[in-house]
Amino acid sequence: MEETNCETTTIILYSIYAKSQRKKRPSAAANLLFYIDLPKSPYSPKYSILDAAFEADMGIQDGWNAEVCRVKNRSKNGKQQQNEMQFRTIEPKILYFGTPVALVSSLNEDETTDLAPISSFWALGWTMILGLLTETKTADNFARHRECVVNLPSPEMWQKVEKLAPLTGKNPVPDLKAKQFHYEPRKFEAAGLTPLASEIVKPMRTKECPVQMEARVTALHQLAGDRLEELGGGVGAEVEVVRVHVASDFILKDSYIDPTKWSPLIYNFRHYFQLADEDLGKTFRAET
Ligand SMILES: Cc1cc2nc3c(=O)[nH]c(=O)nc-3n(C[C@H](O)[C@H](O)[C@H](O)COP(=O)(O)O)c2cc1C
């Protein structure tokens, strides 16, 4: 095994096994350097499994086989190194880098509630900006009646969210959307969700969502951009949250949402995701 290969190849070790063994023994910590613990291992404890795998893979160590492996690069002196990233210029069709999903309730002309999934939103204090395409019923409703509820679904609700995905409360359906969307005035029923009266605003909350934020629409900012124009334009709806309802099970110390018990549904490049169960760490200002 030439060290130069180690420098340029990224390797994850899947397994190393004796040629006589039919059943492969998967290596648990395959992407780390560790030492072989197979019976009668020909390798000394100081010998990394990576070296062993390379040699077995290349037939240097007789009697042993290895599956192709990838780990972080190793330099000639055996230390691990990160790959240097290579870049290309591309024109991504979408820039949806994994943001939470909200179901936005807004008030229709007949005082029923429209419910629309969005993922373009963020909060600073209790002020939120919601990114809305102009050709949505939600944007129309905001222009006419300046109240809403921002409901946050749980990951397990993704299929209900997806039931809302091809629907619009706009009739007739705008030309740009006509091929993929259809008009649906009763969104709650269509998605199997339950409307729940709000306390301050007129649009209904969504009972199944563990977080429901009643809000007032304080401004509608016209958004610019050629790519956005191709989608019919958009607005940044500035809303101020006026009441927050949280499922009791997820409340921590009265004024926090426990991030170890609840996390939002994530929209990542048009796929639904959930966050991993364990956090990576916390910021210096975390109080829980
Ligand atoms: C997960 C998901 C996220 C979405 N995010 C947005 C968004 O941020 N802004 C937006 O205008 N539309 C978004 N959409 C598309 C709207 O839900 C869609 O245009 C819908 O027809 C709007 O409903 P309405 O016309 O009744 O308001 C999203 C759709 C899905 C499924």
The ligand as a Gaussian input file, in Angstrom:
#p B3LYP/6-31G(d) Opt

LIG

0 1
 C      -43.386000      22.557000       2.516000
 C      -43.834000      23.715000       1.661000
 C      -43.270000      24.949000       1.811000
 C      -43.732000      26.030000       1.062000
 N      -43.174000      27.254000       1.279000
 C      -43.734000      28.333000       0.701000
 C      -43.296000      29.640000       1.048000
 O      -42.406000      29.818000       1.867000
 N      -43.915000      30.697000       0.474000
 C      -44.936000      30.529000      -0.439000
 O      -45.491000      31.533000      -0.927000
 N      -45.338000      29.301000      -0.808000
 C      -44.789000      28.212000      -0.240000
 N      -45.236000      26.966000      -0.570000
 C      -46.263000      26.836000      -1.616000
 C      -47.655000      27.206000      -1.093000
 O      -48.022000      26.348000      -0.034000
 C      -48.653000      27.085000      -2.231000
 O      -48.408000      28.130000      -3.131000
 C      -50.099000      27.114000      -1.809000
 O      -50.901000      26.946000      -2.935000
 C      -50.491000      28.393000      -1.087000
 O      -51.821000      28.262000      -0.646000
 P      -52.844000      29.480000      -0.805000
 O      -52.855000      29.887000      -2.263000
 O      -54.177000      28.942000      -0.357000
 O      -52.329000      30.583000       0.062000
 C      -44.763000      25.860000       0.129000
 C      -45.329000      24.599000      -0.046000
 C      -44.876000      23.531000       0.718000
 C      -45.500000      22.192000       0.538000

